[in-house]
């Protein structure tokens, strides 16, 4: 198997690469289990290599044809398309969001059409494709009504993946990911960035600002679970899909106030007290459009899973990603 991961320099892309290397095999578009021979990490920043000879890194613009040709050669079997401009930036910088999330996604899919055989393409979509009046919980058949640029761009990507799959150009599947928390590192421009910051920063001894009300509910998932679910979505046979190639990924519904309470239960009062509540209408306007409660059926049937609790998500971050003291 020859695999390319776009956004391979990000924490999900690099974590996925390490998981795949440990796994050793994947199933190709013909349903055959094959050894992983190579993984190419493509990003606009130099990806960190995990020290495995099977991994190479390419730094470049996803929308550039020459870069795509280098990163996705003719014998590529699978592409995990994780690269994207995040929600807050897509809303603030419309042209950048369209260029990266729509134009570059189409360029990637068009390039995949030219490969020797139709590859598997896994597209990281988002729950932001939903909005407006919806059933509670949201079912797999809920209409797509995104209320912000990021969700609209992800919706376009899903339709491109589905149509190219329908035409036989690729074997595509789009996974609508919950908010992923706790993300290590520094805050980014995602509207949901605070959902990691209110855990990550207090655990590091730093105050964190929460820009939404404590009763704001979110649909969330840990990095551990999202990587497992990306692989489950890739490994699902084409016969498991019917009229759609889009999957609502399992998560858990939790209010922001309950996130802080879970932090308090795991790490203590002094840590939780570092969360400061400071309302930001721009952030709230985006986050409030995202549904927070789902009833996924296809995702679990494909082997996807949710975390047991937000306290478990906090513990997983402390075990996997929290910097060692001193």
C-alpha positions as CSV (number, residue, x, y, z in Angstrom):
1,X,0.0,0.0,0.0
2,X,1.2,3.5,-0.9
3,X,-0.5,6.1,1.1
4,X,-0.6,9.9,1.1
5,X,-1.8,12.1,4.0
6,X,-2.5,15.7,3.3
7,X,-2.2,17.9,6.3
8,X,0.5,15.4,7.3
9,X,2.4,18.1,9.4
10,X,-0.6,18.6,11.7
11,X,-1.2,16.7,14.9
12,X,-3.9,14.5,13.4
13,X,-1.9,13.7,10.3
14,X,1.3,12.8,12.1
15,X,-0.6,10.8,14.7
16,X,-2.4,8.9,11.9
17,X,0.9,8.2,10.2
18,X,2.3,6.7,13.4
19,X,-0.8,4.6,13.9
20,X,-0.7,3.2,10.4
21,X,3.0,2.4,10.7
22,X,2.2,0.4,13.8
23,X,-0.7,-1.3,12.2
24,X,1.4,-2.3,9.2
25,X,-1.5,-3.1,6.7
26,X,-4.5,-1.5,5.2
27,X,-7.2,-2.7,2.8
28,X,-7.1,-1.4,-0.8
29,X,-10.0,-0.4,-3.0
30,X,-10.3,-4.0,-4.2
31,X,-10.7,-5.3,-0.7
32,X,-7.3,-6.8,-0.4
33,X,-5.3,-6.5,2.8
34,X,-1.8,-5.2,1.9
35,X,1.4,-4.3,3.7
36,X,2.0,-0.5,4.0
37,X,5.1,0.2,1.8
38,X,5.2,4.0,2.0
39,X,3.4,7.0,3.5
40,X,3.9,10.5,2.1
41,X,3.1,13.4,4.4
42,X,2.1,16.6,2.5
43,X,1.8,19.9,4.2
44,X,2.5,23.6,3.8
45,X,4.9,23.4,6.7
46,X,7.7,20.8,6.9
47,X,6.1,17.7,8.5
48,X,8.1,16.0,11.3
49,X,9.2,12.5,10.2
50,X,8.6,9.7,12.7
51,X,11.9,8.1,11.9
52,X,10.7,5.3,9.7
53,X,12.1,4.6,6.3
54,X,8.6,4.1,4.9
55,X,7.8,7.8,5.5
56,X,8.7,10.8,3.3
57,X,7.7,14.4,3.6
58,X,6.8,16.9,1.0
59,X,6.3,20.6,1.7
60,X,4.1,22.5,-0.7
61,X,0.8,24.0,-1.7
62,X,-2.0,21.4,-2.1
63,X,-3.4,23.4,-5.0
64,X,-0.2,23.2,-7.0
65,X,-0.3,20.6,-9.8
66,X,3.4,19.7,-9.6
67,X,3.2,19.3,-5.8
68,X,0.2,17.0,-6.1
69,X,2.0,14.9,-8.7
70,X,5.0,14.5,-6.4
71,X,2.9,13.7,-3.3
72,X,0.3,11.4,-5.1
73,X,2.2,9.4,-7.7
74,X,0.5,7.2,-10.2
75,X,0.7,4.1,-8.0
76,X,-0.9,5.6,-4.9
77,X,-3.5,3.4,-3.3
78,X,-5.1,5.6,-0.6
79,X,-5.3,9.3,0.2
80,X,-6.3,10.6,3.6
81,X,-7.3,14.2,2.9
82,X,-7.0,16.0,6.2
83,X,-5.6,19.4,5.1
84,X,-8.0,22.4,5.5
85,X,-8.3,25.9,6.6
86,X,-10.1,25.8,10.0
87,X,-13.5,27.2,10.8
88,X,-12.6,30.6,12.3
89,X,-10.1,31.4,9.6
90,X,-12.5,30.2,6.8
91,X,-15.1,32.6,8.1
92,X,-12.7,35.6,8.5
93,X,-10.7,35.0,5.3
94,X,-13.3,33.9,2.7
95,X,-10.9,33.7,-0.3
96,X,-8.4,31.7,1.6
97,X,-11.0,29.2,2.8
98,X,-12.4,28.8,-0.7
99,X,-9.0,28.3,-2.2
100,X,-7.8,25.7,0.3
101,X,-11.1,23.9,1.3
102,X,-12.8,23.9,-2.1
103,X,-10.4,24.6,-5.0
104,X,-7.5,22.5,-3.6
105,X,-9.9,19.7,-2.7
106,X,-11.2,19.6,-6.2
107,X,-7.7,19.7,-7.6
108,X,-6.7,16.8,-5.4
109,X,-9.8,14.8,-6.5
110,X,-9.2,15.6,-10.2
111,X,-5.6,14.4,-9.8
112,X,-6.8,11.2,-8.2
113,X,-8.9,10.6,-11.4
114,X,-5.7,10.3,-13.4
115,X,-4.1,7.5,-11.3
116,X,-3.5,4.0,-12.6
117,X,-6.4,2.7,-10.6
118,X,-9.1,4.4,-8.6
119,X,-7.7,5.0,-5.1
120,X,-9.5,5.1,-1.8
121,X,-9.9,8.7,-0.7
122,X,-11.0,9.5,2.8
123,X,-12.1,13.1,3.2
124,X,-12.2,14.7,6.7
125,X,-15.5,16.6,6.8
126,X,-17.2,18.1,9.8
127,X,-20.4,18.3,11.8
128,X,-20.4,22.0,10.6
129,X,-22.2,20.8,7.4
130,X,-25.3,20.8,9.6
131,X,-27.2,23.8,10.9
132,X,-30.6,25.5,11.1
133,X,-33.6,23.7,12.5
134,X,-32.8,20.0,13.1
135,X,-34.2,17.0,14.9
136,X,-32.7,16.3,18.3
137,X,-30.8,14.0,18.1
138,X,-29.6,14.5,14.5
139,X,-30.0,11.4,12.4
140,X,-27.9,10.1,9.5
141,X,-30.5,11.4,7.0
142,X,-30.6,15.0,8.3
143,X,-30.4,17.7,5.6
144,X,-27.2,19.7,5.2
145,X,-27.8,23.3,6.0
146,X,-24.4,24.8,6.9
147,X,-24.5,28.2,8.5
148,X,-20.9,29.4,8.0
149,X,-18.3,29.3,5.3
150,X,-16.4,26.4,6.7
151,X,-19.4,24.2,6.8
152,X,-20.4,25.2,3.3
153,X,-16.9,24.4,2.0
154,X,-17.0,21.0,3.7
155,X,-20.4,20.3,2.2
156,X,-19.0,21.1,-1.3
157,X,-16.2,18.7,-0.6
158,X,-18.6,15.9,0.4
159,X,-20.6,16.3,-2.8
160,X,-17.4,16.2,-4.9
161,X,-16.3,13.0,-3.2
162,X,-19.7,11.4,-3.6
163,X,-20.0,12.3,-7.3
164,X,-16.5,11.2,-8.2
165,X,-17.2,7.9,-6.4
166,X,-20.5,7.5,-8.2
167,X,-18.6,7.9,-11.5
168,X,-16.1,5.3,-10.5
169,X,-13.1,7.8,-10.4
170,X,-12.3,7.1,-6.7
171,X,-13.6,5.0,-3.8
172,X,-14.4,7.9,-1.6
173,X,-15.8,8.3,1.9
174,X,-16.4,11.5,3.9
175,X,-16.3,11.4,7.7
176,X,-18.1,14.2,9.5
177,X,-15.8,14.6,12.5
178,X,-16.9,15.9,15.9
179,X,-14.9,18.6,17.6
180,X,-11.6,17.0,18.4
181,X,-10.3,17.7,21.9
182,X,-7.9,17.9,23.5
183,X,-5.5,19.1,20.8
184,X,-1.9,19.5,21.9
185,X,0.2,22.5,21.1
186,X,-0.9,26.1,20.6
187,X,-4.4,27.5,20.0
188,X,-5.4,27.7,16.3
189,X,-8.0,29.8,14.5
190,X,-10.7,27.2,14.7
191,X,-13.9,28.5,16.4
192,X,-13.7,25.3,18.5
193,X,-10.1,25.9,19.7
194,X,-11.3,26.9,23.2
195,X,-12.6,23.3,23.7
196,X,-9.0,22.2,23.9
197,X,-7.6,25.4,25.5
198,X,-9.8,25.1,28.6
199,X,-8.2,21.8,29.4
200,X,-4.7,22.1,27.9
201,X,-3.8,25.5,29.3
202,X,-5.0,25.0,32.9
203,X,-3.2,21.7,33.0
204,X,0.0,23.6,32.0
205,X,-0.6,26.2,34.8
206,X,-1.9,28.9,32.4
207,X,-5.2,30.7,32.5
208,X,-7.6,29.9,29.7
209,X,-10.5,32.0,28.3
210,X,-13.8,30.3,27.4
211,X,-15.7,32.5,24.9
212,X,-19.1,30.7,25.2
213,X,-21.6,30.1,28.0
214,X,-21.2,27.1,30.3
215,X,-24.5,25.6,29.0
216,X,-23.2,25.6,25.4
217,X,-23.2,21.9,24.3
218,X,-20.8,20.3,21.8
219,X,-20.4,17.0,20.1
220,X,-16.8,16.0,20.8
221,X,-14.2,13.2,20.4
222,X,-10.7,12.5,21.6
223,X,-7.7,12.3,19.2
224,X,-7.4,8.7,20.1
225,X,-10.9,8.0,19.0
226,X,-10.8,10.1,15.8
227,X,-7.7,8.3,14.6
228,X,-9.3,4.9,15.2
229,X,-12.4,6.2,13.4
230,X,-10.5,7.5,10.4
231,X,-9.0,4.0,10.0
232,X,-12.4,2.4,10.4
233,X,-13.8,4.6,7.7
234,X,-11.0,3.7,5.4
235,X,-11.3,0.0,6.0
236,X,-15.1,-0.2,5.5
237,X,-15.9,-2.1,2.4
238,X,-17.6,-0.2,-0.4
239,X,-20.6,-2.6,0.0
240,X,-21.3,-1.1,3.4
241,X,-22.4,2.2,1.8
242,X,-25.6,2.6,-0.1
243,X,-26.9,6.0,-1.3
244,X,-24.2,8.0,0.5
245,X,-20.5,8.1,1.2
246,X,-20.9,10.5,4.1
247,X,-20.8,9.3,7.7
248,X,-21.7,11.0,11.0
249,X,-18.9,9.9,13.2
250,X,-19.8,8.9,16.8
251,X,-19.0,11.3,19.6
252,X,-20.4,12.4,23.0
253,X,-22.6,15.4,23.8
254,X,-21.1,17.5,26.6
255,X,-21.7,21.1,27.8
256,X,-18.7,23.4,28.2
257,X,-19.5,23.7,31.8
258,X,-19.4,19.9,32.1
259,X,-16.0,19.9,30.4
260,X,-14.7,22.1,33.2
261,X,-16.3,19.9,35.8
262,X,-14.6,16.9,34.3
263,X,-11.3,18.8,34.4
264,X,-12.0,19.6,38.1
265,X,-12.7,15.9,38.9
266,X,-9.6,14.7,37.2
267,X,-7.0,17.4,38.0
268,X,-8.4,19.3,40.9
269,X,-10.0,22.6,41.9
270,X,-6.9,24.8,41.4
271,X,-6.6,23.6,37.8
272,X,-10.2,24.1,36.9
273,X,-10.2,27.6,38.5
274,X,-7.8,28.7,35.8
275,X,-10.8,28.8,33.3
276,X,-12.1,32.3,32.8
277,X,-15.5,33.0,31.2
278,X,-15.3,35.8,28.7
279,X,-18.1,35.9,26.1
280,X,-17.0,36.4,22.4
281,X,-20.0,36.9,20.1
282,X,-18.0,36.1,16.9
283,X,-17.0,32.6,18.3
284,X,-20.4,32.0,19.8
285,X,-22.1,32.9,16.5
286,X,-20.2,30.1,14.8
287,X,-20.3,27.4,17.5
288,X,-24.0,27.9,18.2
289,X,-24.9,26.8,14.6
290,X,-23.4,23.4,15.1
291,X,-25.7,20.6,16.4
292,X,-24.5,19.0,19.6
293,X,-26.4,15.7,19.7
294,X,-26.4,13.0,17.1
295,X,-27.8,9.5,16.7
296,X,-25.3,7.9,14.3
297,X,-26.2,4.5,12.9
298,X,-23.9,4.0,9.9
299,X,-20.7,5.0,11.8
300,X,-21.1,2.4,14.6
301,X,-22.0,-0.2,12.0
302,X,-18.7,0.5,10.3
303,X,-16.8,-0.1,13.6
304,X,-16.5,3.5,14.7
305,X,-16.6,4.4,18.4
306,X,-17.2,7.2,20.8
307,X,-15.3,8.0,24.0
308,X,-16.8,6.8,27.3
309,X,-16.8,10.3,29.0
310,X,-15.1,13.7,28.9
311,X,-13.2,12.8,31.9
312,X,-11.7,9.9,29.9
313,X,-10.8,12.4,27.2
314,X,-8.9,14.6,29.7
315,X,-7.1,11.5,31.1
316,X,-6.1,10.5,27.5
317,X,-4.6,13.9,26.8
318,X,-2.6,13.8,30.1
319,X,-1.3,10.3,29.1
320,X,-0.6,11.0,25.4
321,X,0.2,14.6,24.9
322,X,0.7,16.6,28.1
323,X,4.3,17.8,28.3
324,X,6.3,16.2,31.1
325,X,7.1,18.5,34.0
326,X,10.4,20.2,34.2
